[in-house]
Amino acid sequence: MNLAHNTFGIDFGTNNLKIYNKNSDSILLEKNMIALENKTTLLAYGDSAYDMFEKAPANIQISYPVSSGVIADINNMKTIIKYFITDMQRSKSKTADFLVAVPSDVTDVEKRAFFDVVKDANVKAKKIKVVEKAIADGIGLGIDVKTSQGVLVVNVGFETTEISILSLGGIVISRLIKTGGLKFDDAIRAAIRKEFGLIVGGKSAEILKMEIREYEKENRPAIVYGRDIVTGLPMEKEVPVDLVIASMEDHFNTIVDHIKLILERTPPELGADIYRHGIYLTGGASQVSHLANKIANGTRLKVNLAEDPIHSVVNGLAKILKDDKYKSVTYTIEGMSK
């Protein structure tokens, strides 16, 4: 191993940033957030910034540099990458190679932004390659994406859901829709506000969304804390599980409808493979209670739920970097890198 050189795989999630470090064979998972004081002074990044979220005074801006799966704030994203990679690099003189996962159904300019962030982040990037996110997803899920069989991967993220048909190491069809975990959270907040006159924060809604399965198992209502819309005072309420699940139903249906649209456009031979193997469901918001059942019922296909959905893309990046047989799935974009 060349210790003077390192290799990283980066999955720029809207909510979570995942970085694979080949030298230490480890994965960093942190919130993809930054906290700035008076728009210029860096206060915190990653999980530390998330701790301040929804609690900070007006002079502290906390934001996600990635929006709807693409980089919306290049400067802040460069700052986050610079600090995390510097933290992971033991020697400041080291150069590094990078493999970056990019969504398929975005413009060339948006794809280029992922490259530019790494190139300009002052992390001594020597070589930058990209791989389609859905391909990395498939590899991370343990699917042999280089065969001729058709594979349907549905990645439900924070702000987007990417639906892709893979075959022969490439993407046959892909669609990125603006429905994900954040829409689920917003729907929960709106339902609680309408039913109980209670304003709850985004963090509370996100926790409730992920814990709803436990409440169902124990057959008890959820407890939420918020601000009473009339008195303005803090209070707690018991919220029925059925209300939470019903509030997300429309967004579940949107995802199902788009999966069906993709299936309608899939060549018959690949459709036959998908019928046999089912749908592979992954991504941070894929675990939400009832979503997998809704997709299975709506498409009449088996749904294979990922065991480690948050890490499936970055696990794929790790496999690609470790195994030369996957070299062919990575590429450079013309004019971007050697």
C-alpha positions as CSV (number, residue, x, y, z in Angstrom):
1,M,0.0,0.0,0.0
2,N,1.2,3.4,-0.9
3,L,0.9,5.3,2.4
4,A,1.8,8.6,0.7
5,H,-1.4,8.4,-1.2
6,N,-5.0,7.8,-0.2
7,T,-8.3,7.0,-1.9
8,F,-11.7,8.2,-0.9
9,G,-15.2,7.4,-2.1
10,I,-17.9,10.1,-1.5
11,D,-21.6,9.8,-1.4
12,F,-23.0,13.4,-1.2
13,G,-26.4,12.7,0.4
14,T,-28.8,15.6,0.9
15,N,-29.1,14.7,4.6
16,N,-26.1,12.6,5.3
17,L,-22.5,12.8,3.9
18,K,-20.8,9.4,3.6
19,I,-17.0,9.1,2.9
20,Y,-15.2,5.9,2.5
21,N,-11.4,6.0,3.4
22,K,-9.6,3.2,1.6
23,N,-6.4,3.4,3.7
24,S,-8.2,2.8,7.0
25,D,-11.1,0.8,5.3
26,S,-13.6,2.9,7.3
27,I,-16.7,4.9,6.6
28,L,-17.5,8.4,8.0
29,L,-21.2,9.2,8.3
30,E,-22.1,12.7,9.3
31,K,-25.0,15.1,8.7
32,N,-24.3,17.1,5.5
33,M,-24.8,20.5,7.3
34,I,-22.8,23.6,8.0
35,A,-23.3,26.3,10.6
36,L,-22.0,29.9,9.8
37,E,-22.0,32.9,12.1
38,N,-22.9,36.2,10.4
39,K,-22.6,34.3,7.0
40,T,-18.8,34.1,7.1
41,T,-17.4,32.5,10.3
42,L,-17.4,28.7,10.3
43,L,-18.9,27.5,13.6
44,A,-19.6,23.8,13.0
45,Y,-20.1,21.2,10.3
46,G,-21.5,17.7,10.2
47,D,-23.3,16.3,13.3
48,S,-22.1,19.3,15.3
49,A,-24.0,21.7,13.0
50,Y,-27.1,19.4,13.2
51,D,-27.0,19.7,17.0
52,M,-27.6,23.4,16.6
53,F,-30.3,23.0,14.0
54,E,-33.7,24.6,14.9
55,K,-32.1,26.0,18.1
56,A,-29.7,28.7,16.8
57,P,-30.2,32.5,17.1
58,A,-30.8,34.6,13.9
59,N,-27.1,35.4,13.4
60,I,-26.2,31.7,13.0
61,Q,-27.2,30.2,9.6
62,I,-27.5,26.4,9.4
63,S,-28.0,24.9,6.0
64,Y,-27.7,21.8,3.8
65,P,-25.4,22.5,0.9
66,V,-27.0,19.7,-1.1
67,S,-30.7,20.2,-2.2
68,S,-32.9,17.7,-4.0
69,G,-29.9,15.4,-4.6
70,V,-27.7,18.1,-6.3
71,I,-25.2,20.6,-4.9
72,A,-26.9,23.9,-4.3
73,D,-24.2,25.7,-2.4
74,I,-20.8,24.9,-3.9
75,N,-18.7,27.1,-1.5
76,N,-20.2,25.6,1.7
77,M,-19.9,22.1,0.3
78,K,-16.2,22.7,-0.5
79,T,-15.7,23.8,3.1
80,I,-17.3,20.7,4.5
81,I,-15.3,18.3,2.2
82,K,-12.1,20.2,3.0
83,Y,-12.5,19.8,6.7
84,F,-13.7,16.2,6.7
85,I,-11.0,15.0,4.3
86,T,-8.3,16.9,6.2
87,D,-9.6,15.3,9.4
88,M,-9.2,11.8,7.8
89,Q,-5.8,12.5,6.1
90,R,-3.0,12.0,8.6
91,S,-0.5,13.8,6.5
92,K,-1.2,17.2,4.9
93,S,1.2,16.5,2.1
94,K,-0.7,13.5,0.8
95,T,-2.4,13.6,-2.6
96,A,-5.6,11.6,-2.9
97,D,-7.8,10.0,-5.6
98,F,-11.6,10.3,-5.3
99,L,-14.5,8.3,-6.6
100,V,-17.8,10.3,-6.4
101,A,-21.3,8.9,-6.7
102,V,-23.6,11.1,-8.9
103,P,-27.3,10.8,-9.6
104,S,-28.2,9.9,-13.2
105,D,-31.3,12.0,-13.9
106,V,-29.6,15.4,-13.6
107,T,-28.0,17.8,-16.0
108,D,-24.3,17.7,-17.0
109,V,-23.8,21.0,-15.2
110,E,-25.2,19.5,-12.0
111,K,-23.0,16.4,-12.4
112,R,-20.0,18.6,-13.0
113,A,-20.7,20.4,-9.7
114,F,-19.8,17.2,-7.8
115,F,-16.5,17.1,-9.6
116,D,-15.8,20.8,-9.1
117,V,-16.4,20.6,-5.3
118,V,-13.7,17.9,-4.9
119,K,-11.3,19.5,-7.3
120,D,-11.6,23.0,-5.7
121,A,-11.8,21.9,-2.0
122,N,-8.1,22.1,-1.5
123,V,-7.8,18.4,-0.7
124,K,-4.9,17.7,-3.2
125,A,-7.2,15.7,-5.5
126,K,-5.0,13.9,-8.1
127,K,-7.6,11.9,-9.9
128,I,-11.4,12.2,-9.7
129,K,-13.7,9.6,-11.2
130,V,-17.4,9.3,-11.0
131,V,-19.9,6.4,-10.9
132,E,-23.7,6.6,-11.3
133,K,-25.3,6.4,-7.8
134,A,-27.7,3.6,-8.8
135,I,-24.8,1.4,-9.9
136,A,-22.9,2.0,-6.6
137,D,-26.2,1.2,-4.9
138,G,-26.6,-2.1,-6.7
139,I,-23.0,-3.1,-6.0
140,G,-23.4,-2.1,-2.3
141,L,-26.5,-4.3,-2.1
142,G,-24.5,-7.3,-3.3
143,I,-26.1,-7.4,-6.8
144,D,-23.9,-8.5,-9.7
145,V,-24.8,-5.4,-11.8
146,K,-22.5,-6.5,-14.7
147,T,-24.8,-9.3,-15.8
148,S,-27.5,-8.9,-18.4
149,Q,-30.3,-9.4,-15.9
150,G,-32.5,-6.4,-15.2
151,V,-32.4,-4.9,-11.7
152,L,-34.8,-2.3,-10.3
153,V,-33.3,-0.2,-7.5
154,V,-35.4,2.3,-5.6
155,N,-33.4,4.7,-3.4
156,V,-35.6,6.7,-1.1
157,G,-33.5,9.6,0.2
158,F,-34.1,12.8,2.2
159,E,-35.4,15.0,-0.5
160,T,-35.5,12.7,-3.5
161,T,-36.2,9.1,-4.6
162,E,-34.1,7.7,-7.4
163,I,-35.7,4.9,-9.4
164,S,-33.3,3.0,-11.8
165,I,-33.3,0.0,-14.0
166,L,-29.7,-1.5,-14.2
167,S,-28.3,-4.0,-16.7
168,L,-24.9,-4.9,-18.0
169,G,-23.1,-2.5,-15.7
170,G,-25.1,0.5,-16.9
171,I,-28.4,2.3,-16.4
172,V,-31.2,1.6,-18.8
173,I,-33.7,4.1,-17.3
174,S,-33.5,6.4,-14.3
175,R,-35.8,8.9,-12.8
176,L,-35.1,11.3,-9.9
177,I,-38.3,12.5,-8.2
178,K,-38.6,15.2,-5.5
179,T,-40.2,13.0,-2.9
180,G,-38.4,11.6,0.1
181,G,-38.0,11.6,3.9
182,L,-38.4,15.4,4.2
183,K,-41.8,15.3,2.5
184,F,-42.8,12.5,5.0
185,D,-41.6,14.7,7.9
186,D,-43.5,17.8,6.6
187,A,-46.7,15.7,6.2
188,I,-46.4,14.5,9.8
189,R,-46.0,18.0,11.0
190,A,-49.0,19.3,9.0
191,A,-51.2,16.5,10.3
192,I,-50.2,17.1,14.0
193,R,-50.8,20.8,13.5
194,K,-54.2,20.3,11.9
195,E,-55.4,17.7,14.4
196,F,-54.0,18.9,17.7
197,G,-53.0,22.6,17.1
198,L,-49.4,21.7,17.9
199,I,-46.4,22.9,16.1
200,V,-43.5,20.4,16.1
201,G,-40.0,20.8,14.8
202,G,-38.4,19.0,11.8
203,K,-36.2,16.9,14.1
204,S,-39.1,15.7,16.2
205,A,-41.0,14.7,13.1
206,E,-38.0,12.9,11.7
207,I,-37.5,10.9,15.0
208,L,-41.3,10.1,15.1
209,K,-41.1,8.9,11.4
210,M,-38.3,6.5,12.2
211,E,-39.7,5.2,15.5
212,I,-43.3,4.7,14.3
213,R,-42.6,0.9,13.8
214,E,-41.7,0.5,17.4
215,Y,-44.9,2.3,18.5
216,E,-46.9,0.0,16.3
217,K,-45.3,-3.1,17.7
218,E,-46.0,-1.9,21.3
219,N,-49.5,-0.8,20.3
220,R,-49.2,2.6,21.9
221,P,-49.5,6.2,20.8
222,A,-46.5,8.3,20.1
223,I,-45.5,11.2,22.5
224,V,-44.5,14.4,20.8
225,Y,-43.4,17.8,22.2
226,G,-44.1,21.1,20.5
227,R,-45.7,24.5,20.8
228,D,-49.4,25.0,21.3
229,I,-50.7,27.1,18.3
230,V,-53.2,29.0,20.5
231,T,-51.3,29.7,23.8
232,G,-47.8,29.6,22.4
233,L,-46.7,27.5,25.3
234,P,-44.6,24.3,25.1
235,M,-46.6,21.1,25.6
236,E,-46.7,17.3,24.9
237,K,-49.4,15.3,23.1
238,E,-50.2,11.7,22.5
239,V,-50.4,11.2,18.7
240,P,-52.1,8.1,17.3
241,V,-49.9,5.9,15.1
242,D,-52.7,5.7,12.4
243,L,-52.6,9.5,12.0
244,V,-48.8,9.5,11.4
245,I,-49.1,6.7,8.8
246,A,-52.1,8.2,7.0
247,S,-50.3,11.6,6.7
248,M,-47.5,10.0,4.6
249,E,-49.9,8.0,2.4
250,D,-50.0,10.4,-0.5
251,H,-46.2,10.6,-0.7
252,F,-46.0,6.8,-0.6
253,N,-48.5,6.7,-3.5
254,T,-46.4,9.2,-5.5
255,I,-43.3,6.9,-5.2
256,V,-45.4,3.9,-6.2
257,D,-46.9,5.7,-9.3
258,H,-43.4,6.7,-10.5
259,I,-42.1,3.1,-10.1
260,K,-45.0,1.9,-12.2
261,L,-44.2,4.6,-14.9
262,I,-40.6,3.3,-15.0
263,L,-41.8,-0.3,-15.2
264,E,-44.1,0.6,-18.1
265,R,-41.1,1.9,-20.0
266,T,-38.9,-1.1,-19.3
267,P,-38.1,-3.5,-22.2
268,P,-40.1,-6.8,-21.8
269,E,-37.0,-9.0,-21.2
270,L,-35.7,-6.8,-18.4
271,G,-39.3,-6.6,-17.0
272,A,-39.3,-10.4,-16.8
273,D,-36.1,-10.3,-14.7
274,I,-37.5,-7.7,-12.4
275,Y,-40.7,-9.8,-12.0
276,R,-38.5,-12.8,-10.9
277,H,-36.1,-10.9,-8.6
278,G,-38.4,-8.1,-7.3
279,I,-37.5,-4.5,-6.4
280,Y,-34.5,-3.6,-4.3
281,L,-35.5,-0.8,-1.9
282,T,-32.8,1.2,-0.1
283,G,-31.9,4.8,1.0
284,G,-32.2,6.5,4.4
285,A,-36.0,6.9,4.3
286,S,-36.7,3.4,2.9
287,Q,-37.3,1.9,6.3
288,V,-40.3,4.0,7.1
289,S,-43.1,1.8,8.3
290,H,-45.6,0.7,5.6
291,L,-43.6,2.1,2.6
292,A,-42.3,-1.4,1.5
293,N,-45.7,-2.9,1.9
294,K,-47.3,0.0,-0.1
295,I,-44.8,-0.6,-3.0
296,A,-45.3,-4.3,-2.9
297,N,-49.1,-4.0,-3.1
298,G,-49.0,-1.2,-5.7
299,T,-46.6,-3.0,-8.1
300,R,-47.4,-6.7,-7.2
301,L,-43.7,-7.3,-7.0
302,K,-41.6,-8.7,-4.1
303,V,-39.7,-5.9,-2.3
304,N,-36.1,-6.7,-1.1
305,L,-35.4,-4.3,1.7
306,A,-31.7,-3.3,2.2
307,E,-30.2,-4.4,5.6
308,D,-28.0,-1.2,5.7
309,P,-29.9,1.3,3.5
310,I,-28.0,4.4,4.6
311,H,-24.7,2.9,3.6
312,S,-25.6,1.0,0.4
313,V,-24.1,3.6,-2.0
314,V,-20.9,4.1,0.1
315,N,-20.5,0.4,0.5
316,G,-20.7,0.1,-3.2
317,L,-18.0,2.8,-3.6
318,A,-15.8,0.8,-1.2
319,K,-16.3,-2.4,-3.3
320,I,-15.5,-0.6,-6.5
321,L,-12.3,0.9,-5.1
322,K,-11.2,-2.5,-3.7
323,D,-12.0,-4.7,-6.7
324,D,-10.6,-4.0,-10.2
325,K,-13.4,-5.9,-11.8
326,Y,-15.6,-2.9,-11.2
327,K,-13.3,-0.4,-12.9
328,S,-15.4,-0.4,-16.0
329,V,-18.4,1.1,-14.1
330,T,-16.5,4.3,-13.2
331,Y,-15.8,7.1,-15.7
332,T,-14.4,10.6,-16.1
333,I,-16.4,13.3,-17.7
334,E,-14.8,14.9,-20.8
335,G,-12.7,17.9,-19.9
336,M,-12.9,17.1,-16.2
337,S,-10.1,14.8,-15.2
338,K,-7.4,12.7,-16.6
